[in-house]
Amino acid sequence: MEKQVISARQFTIITLLCSIGSTILIIPSSIAQVTKQDAWIVAIISVALSFLLVKLYISVGNSTPDLSLVEANEKILGKFIGKAVSIAFTLFTFLSSGELLYYIGNFMQTEVMPETPTVAFVLLFMLIIMFATYLGLEVFARSAEILFSIFLFFFIIFVIFISPDIKIQNIQPLFEATTGSFIYGILLFVSTSAFPLVVLLMIFPSAVNVKKAAQKGFYIGTLVGGLILIILIALSILVLGATNTTLRTFPSYTLAQSISIGNFLQRIEIIMASMWIITIYIRAFIYFYASVKGLGQVLNIKDHRPLILPLGMIAVALSQIVHPNIVHSEIFIKEIWIPYSSIFAVFLPLLLLIVAKIRKIPGKESTIKTSNSDNDKTEQSLTIKESQTE
């Protein structure tokens, strides 16, 4: 299978939407439960700390610029240990893709079509992800550009319409949360927003045409995605209040339901639902693509596409058993997800970076350059033609 390459701009958009992902769905309520009206402050600090992780991921990517994370594991850690780590990482991405399918099915059944079984939504959503995986990374990146425009338009409309309902007193008093609550809130935000970005090492920088521009895009995407999350969390607190935000399973959806412009423009919560579906689709694809591609590289399969159908069907089944109910899901996010995801999002990149420096593995940057000889030939042919005409 031919290697597919995306542009730095497309990578920036993928990073932005992936950093939002399912965080837009679950984090406002989770952080508000811990830090109340200070949730937006926690979000600001968390976004700033996320740049440290991005710096770490860029350093790991530059150590093996032409390899995906799974391939880098074997080169840096050795064949045996590297394959074992790669299998564990692939299982992590695959389980996470099943969990994202659970979120989309649970949301659609709870808020949109309560009489429809979740497996119907999950199956339809998974078919789209499987088809995108089959078409490849380049097609997915082009679709992400289109979806980003739709997402940005809906987000601006949402912020404009909800702004008249803002009540400043809802965020007062400031800094009421304890130090422990602040630290836990930061860990919760970073683990759901920044930790998933480690999966982008499956395409960064090996599948991006301009490496240096992609590095800037990594930072820009994380920053803009974080700002969008900060705005959504702040609006949830400012409009609903800390207590109502805590009590709601999907507070940002409730926020959209409260929009009423002159008793004419109402019930436009489908805007928020569309934003959710776009961001969750991007993150779910990245997780599933990493699973399929990673497993193919572990098994030394040149074409990973035959793995799409069986893994897709297993992911659908996994989504039905990963969480028996929403309470189990909340407990998993608050108690298990942080230490579990940190193994692959923090400790694994640190281990790879340290071992690569100890073994002095050089990071050779491969850049796509225009051939000067071709340009010279073109100029010479033009000169000959001009002299003949004279």
C-alpha positions in Angstrom: 0.0 0.0 0.0 1.4 3.4 -1.0 2.3 5.8 1.8 -0.2 8.6 2.2 0.8 12.1 3.1 -1.2 15.1 4.4 -0.5 18.8 4.5 0.5 20.7 7.7 -2.7 22.6 7.5 -4.7 19.4 7.5 -2.7 18.1 10.4 -3.4 21.3 12.3 -7.2 20.9 11.8 -7.0 17.2 12.8 -5.1 18.1 16.0 -7.7 20.8 16.8 -10.8 18.7 16.4 -9.1 15.6 18.0 -8.1 17.7 21.1 -11.8 18.6 21.5 -13.1 15.1 20.7 -15.3 13.6 23.4 -14.0 16.2 25.9 -16.8 18.5 24.6 -19.3 15.9 25.8 -18.1 14.9 29.2 -15.7 17.4 30.7 -17.9 20.4 31.6 -20.0 18.4 34.1 -17.0 16.4 35.4 -14.8 19.5 36.2 -17.8 21.4 37.6 -18.4 18.6 40.1 -14.8 19.0 41.4 -14.1 22.8 41.2 -17.6 24.3 40.9 -17.5 27.8 39.4 -13.7 27.7 39.1 -13.9 25.1 36.3 -13.1 27.7 33.6 -9.9 28.7 35.5 -8.9 25.0 35.7 -9.4 24.8 31.9 -7.1 27.7 31.2 -4.3 26.3 33.4 -4.8 22.8 31.8 -4.5 24.2 28.2 -1.2 25.9 29.2 0.2 22.7 30.7 -0.9 20.8 27.5 1.9 22.5 25.6 4.4 20.6 27.7 2.9 17.3 26.4 2.9 18.6 22.9 6.6 19.5 23.2 7.2 15.9 24.4 5.3 14.4 21.5 7.2 16.6 19.0 10.5 15.5 20.5 9.5 11.9 20.2 8.4 12.3 16.7 11.6 14.1 15.7 13.7 11.2 17.1 12.2 9.0 14.4 10.7 11.3 11.8 10.0 8.7 9.1 8.4 6.1 11.4 5.0 5.8 13.1 4.9 5.3 16.9 4.5 1.6 16.5 7.6 1.4 14.2 9.5 3.7 16.5 8.8 1.4 19.5 10.7 -1.5 17.7 13.5 0.7 16.5 14.2 2.4 19.9 13.3 -0.4 22.4 14.3 -3.4 20.3 12.3 -6.0 18.4 10.9 -8.0 21.4 10.2 -5.3 23.9 9.1 -2.9 21.1 6.5 -5.4 19.8 5.2 -6.0 23.3 4.8 -2.2 23.9 3.2 -1.8 20.4 0.6 -4.5 21.1 -0.3 -2.8 24.4 -0.5 0.6 22.7 -2.7 -0.9 19.9 -5.0 -2.4 22.5 -5.2 1.0 24.2 -6.3 2.8 21.0 -8.8 0.0 20.2 -10.4 0.0 23.6 -10.6 3.8 23.4 -12.3 3.7 20.0 -14.9 1.3 21.5 -15.5 3.7 24.4 -16.1 6.6 22.0 -18.7 4.5 20.2 -20.4 4.0 23.5 -20.5 7.7 24.1 -22.1 8.5 20.8 -24.7 5.7 21.2 -25.5 6.7 24.7 -25.9 10.4 23.8 -28.1 9.7 20.8 -30.4 7.4 22.7 -30.6 9.6 25.8 -31.1 13.0 24.1 -32.3 12.5 20.5 -34.0 9.1 19.9 -34.8 7.4 23.3 -36.7 4.4 21.7 -33.8 3.5 19.3 -31.3 0.9 20.6 -27.7 2.2 21.0 -26.3 -0.5 18.7 -28.1 1.1 15.7 -26.3 4.4 16.2 -23.0 2.7 16.9 -23.2 0.5 13.8 -24.0 3.4 11.5 -21.3 5.6 13.0 -18.8 2.7 12.8 -19.6 2.1 9.1 -18.6 5.7 8.4 -15.3 5.3 10.3 -14.6 2.0 8.5 -15.2 3.5 5.1 -13.0 6.5 5.9 -10.2 4.2 7.1 -10.5 2.2 3.9 -10.3 5.3 1.7 -7.2 6.3 3.6 -5.6 9.2 5.6 -5.6 11.7 2.7 -9.3 11.4 2.1 -10.0 11.7 5.8 -7.8 14.8 6.0 -9.8 16.5 3.2 -13.1 15.6 4.9 -11.7 17.1 8.2 -11.2 20.4 6.4 -14.8 20.5 5.3 -16.1 19.4 8.7 -14.0 22.0 10.5 -15.7 24.8 8.5 -19.1 23.4 9.5 -18.0 23.1 13.2 -16.6 26.6 13.3 -19.8 28.1 11.8 -22.0 26.2 14.3 -19.7 27.2 17.2 -19.9 30.9 16.3 -23.7 30.8 15.9 -24.0 29.0 19.3 -21.8 31.5 21.2 -23.7 34.5 19.7 -27.1 33.1 20.5 -26.3 32.0 24.1 -24.4 35.2 25.1 -27.6 37.2 26.1 -28.2 34.6 28.9 -24.8 35.1 30.6 -25.0 36.0 34.3 -21.6 37.1 35.7 -22.6 36.3 39.3 -22.6 32.6 38.4 -18.8 32.5 38.4 -18.5 34.3 41.8 -16.8 33.9 44.2 -13.5 33.0 42.4 -10.9 30.6 43.7 -13.2 28.8 46.1 -12.0 25.4 45.2 -9.2 23.7 47.3 -5.7 23.1 46.0 -6.4 19.4 45.8 -9.5 20.0 43.7 -7.6 22.2 41.3 -4.9 19.6 40.8 -7.4 16.8 40.2 -9.5 19.0 37.9 -6.3 19.9 35.8 -5.4 16.2 35.6 -9.0 15.3 34.5 -9.0 18.0 31.8 -5.5 17.2 30.5 -6.2 13.4 30.5 -9.3 13.8 28.3 -8.0 16.6 26.0 -4.2 16.4 25.7 -3.5 12.7 26.4 -5.3 11.5 23.3 -3.0 13.5 21.2 -0.3 10.9 21.7 -2.2 8.8 19.1 -1.3 11.5 16.5 2.3 10.1 16.6 1.0 7.4 14.3 0.8 10.1 11.6 3.2 12.8 12.9 5.6 13.6 11.5 5.9 10.5 9.2 2.7 11.3 7.2 3.0 15.1 7.0 4.7 16.7 4.0 6.3 19.7 5.8 7.6 18.7 9.2 8.4 22.1 10.7 5.1 23.5 9.7 3.4 20.5 11.3 5.2 21.2 14.6 3.7 24.7 14.7 0.4 23.2 13.7 0.6 20.8 16.7 0.8 23.8 19.0 -1.8 25.9 17.1 -4.3 23.0 17.0 -3.9 22.3 20.7 -4.3 26.0 21.6 -7.4 26.7 19.5 -9.1 23.4 20.6 -8.3 24.3 24.2 -9.8 27.8 23.8 -13.0 26.4 22.4 -13.3 24.0 25.4 -12.6 26.9 27.8 -15.4 29.0 26.2 -17.8 26.1 26.4 -17.0 25.4 30.0 -17.2 29.1 30.9 -20.6 29.4 29.1 -21.9 26.4 31.0 -21.1 28.0 34.3 -22.2 31.5 33.3 -25.6 30.5 31.9 -26.5 27.4 33.9 -24.6 28.0 37.1 -22.2 25.6 38.8 -24.9 23.5 40.4 -26.9 22.9 37.2 -23.8 22.1 35.2 -22.8 19.5 37.8 -26.2 17.9 37.8 -26.5 17.6 34.0 -25.0 14.6 32.2 -24.5 16.7 29.0 -24.6 20.4 30.2 -23.5 21.9 26.9 -26.5 20.2 25.2 -28.8 21.7 27.9 -27.1 25.0 27.3 -28.2 24.8 23.6 -31.7 23.9 24.6 -32.0 27.2 26.6 -31.4 29.3 23.5 -34.5 31.5 22.8 -34.4 34.5 20.5 -37.6 36.5 20.6 -39.7 33.3 21.1 -39.0 32.6 17.5 -35.6 30.9 17.3 -35.8 28.0 19.7 -34.8 24.3 20.2 -31.7 24.6 18.1 -29.7 22.1 20.3 -29.1 20.1 17.1 -26.3 22.6 16.5 -24.5 21.3 19.6 -25.2 17.7 18.6 -23.7 18.3 15.2 -20.6 19.8 16.8 -20.3 16.8 19.1 -20.6 14.3 16.2 -17.9 16.1 14.2 -15.3 16.1 16.9 -16.1 12.6 18.2 -15.9 11.3 14.6 -12.4 12.8 14.2 -11.1 11.3 17.4 -12.8 8.0 16.9 -11.2 7.8 13.4 -7.8 8.6 14.7 -8.1 5.9 17.4 -9.4 3.3 15.0 -7.0 4.1 12.3 -4.1 3.8 14.8 -5.5 0.4 15.9 -5.7 -0.9 12.3 -2.4 0.5 11.1 -0.6 -0.4 14.3 -1.8 -4.0 14.2 -0.8 -4.2 10.6 2.7 -3.0 11.4 3.1 -5.3 14.4 2.1 -8.3 12.1 4.2 -6.9 9.3 1.3 -6.7 6.9 1.9 -4.4 4.0 -1.8 -3.6 3.3 -3.8 -3.1 6.6 -7.2 -2.7 4.9 -8.2 -6.4 5.3 -8.1 -5.7 9.1 -10.8 -3.0 8.9 -13.9 -5.1 8.8 -13.1 -7.6 11.6 -11.8 -4.9 13.9 -14.8 -2.7 13.1 -17.2 -5.4 14.0 -15.3 -6.1 17.3 -15.4 -2.4 18.1 -19.1 -2.3 17.7 -19.5 -5.3 20.1 -17.0 -3.7 22.5 -19.0 -0.5 22.7 -22.0 -2.5 24.0 -20.0 -4.0 26.9 -17.3 -1.4 27.8 -19.7 0.4 30.1 -22.9 -1.2 31.5 -24.4 2.3 32.3 -23.5 6.0 32.5 -22.5 5.7 36.2 -19.9 3.1 35.4 -18.6 5.4 32.6 -18.3 8.4 35.0 -16.4 6.3 37.6 -14.0 5.1 34.9 -13.3 8.6 33.7 -12.7 9.9 37.3 -10.8 7.0 38.8 -9.3 4.8 36.1 -8.7 6.8 33.0 -6.1 9.2 34.3 -3.5 6.5 35.5 -4.4 4.2 32.6 -4.0 6.7 29.8 -0.9 8.3 31.4 1.0 5.1 30.8 0.8 5.6 27.0 0.5 9.4 26.9 3.3 10.4 29.4 5.5 7.5 30.5 5.8 5.8 27.1 6.9 9.0 25.2 9.3 9.8 28.0 10.8 6.3 27.9 11.2 6.4 24.1 12.9 9.8 24.3 15.3 8.8 27.1 16.2 5.5 25.4 16.7 7.2 22.0 19.1 9.6 23.5 21.0 6.9 25.4 21.3 4.8 22.3 22.1 8.0 20.3 19.5 7.3 17.6 19.7 10.2 15.1 16.6 11.9 14.0 17.0 12.5 10.3 14.5 15.0 9.0 13.2 14.1 5.6 11.8 17.1 3.7 10.1 17.2 0.3 12.2 19.5 -1.9 11.7 20.6 -5.5 14.4 19.3 -7.8 16.7 22.1 -8.9 17.9 20.1 -11.9 14.3 19.9 -13.2 14.0 23.7 -12.9 17.3 24.2 -14.7 16.2 21.9 -17.6 13.0 23.9 -17.9 14.9 27.2 -18.0 17.3 25.9 -20.6 14.5 24.7 -22.9 12.8 28.1 -22.7 16.1 29.8 -23.6 16.5 27.6 -26.7 12.9 28.3 -27.8 13.4 32.1 -27.5 16.7 32.0 -29.5 15.0 30.0 -32.3 12.1 32.5 -32.6 14.6 35.4 -32.8 
